[in-house]
């Protein structure tokens, strides 16, 4: 079976220079994590063909932020709550009055 690929997204006008078109590209993304420079190759972005403005894919940024989180991969602390007390079975009808 062959997989059908969707067509690439159409270019959109650049909000910065208004002369260029924002094209989807895979670029190298750079960011600082404390005192370390992190580079991520093949990162999805939109790049203006005139001024070079870059806008990064929000979903990819969110994913990267999750991965770079110092707590990533650590188990989450589960707070134990005591089990609920259940009512004891008793008579289903009121006791007769004497």
N, C-alpha and C positions, 0 to 999 in steps of 0.2 A: 504494500500500500504506500502511496506517496502522500506526504503531508503537504497541504497547501499553506503557503506563507501569506500573511496579510501584506498588502502593499505598504511601503514605508509612509510614515506620516508626511503630509504636505508641509512645505516650508511656510512660515508665518513671518510677517513684517517684524523687524527689530524695534523694540520699545525705546532703545537707547539712541540710535542714530537715525532711525526712520528711513534710511536709504538701503540698508541691507536686509537680507532674509535670514531668519533663524533656521538652521538646518540641523536635523538630528545627527549626532556623531557619537563615537565611542572615544573618550579621551582619557588621559591620566589625571586623576583627581588627587590633589594635595591637601592635607590638613595636619594641624598640630595636635598631638595628644600629649599633654603636659609639655615636656621639653623634647619630645621626639617628633620628627617629621614622618608622617605616614603617607605613602603613595599607593594609590589604587589604580592599576591599569584597567583599560576596557570599561570605563565608567560611563553610563549613559548621560548625555547632556545635549542641549541645544546651543549651537554656536553661530553667531552672526558672521556671514561671509564678508562683511565690510569692516566692521569695527572690532570684531573678535569677542564681543560680549558673550558670556557663558551663563546659562541657566541650567541648573542640575535637576535631574528627575527626582521628584519629591519622594516617591516610593523607595528609590535606591538610596537616598540620603537617610531615610528613616531606618532602612535595613542596616546601613553602615553604622549609624549611631548606636543601634542595638548591639552590633558586633563589637564595637569599640568600647562599650560600657564596661567599666572595671568589674562589675558584678556579673557579666555575661558568663554563663556556664556554671555559676555557683548555684547550689540548691537554694530555693527560697525557704525562708523560715516559716514553718507552719505552726500557727498557734493552736494548741489543743484546747478544745472546749469540752467541758464535762458533758456526758450524754444527758439528754432530757429525761426527766423523771416522767414515767407514764402513770396515768391513774390506774389504780388496782381495780380489777373487776369486782364488782359488788352486786348487790341485788339490783335487778333492772327496774323494779317498781318500788315505790315507797313502802316502808314498813307500816303495817296497820297500827292505828292508834289504839291505845288501851282505854 
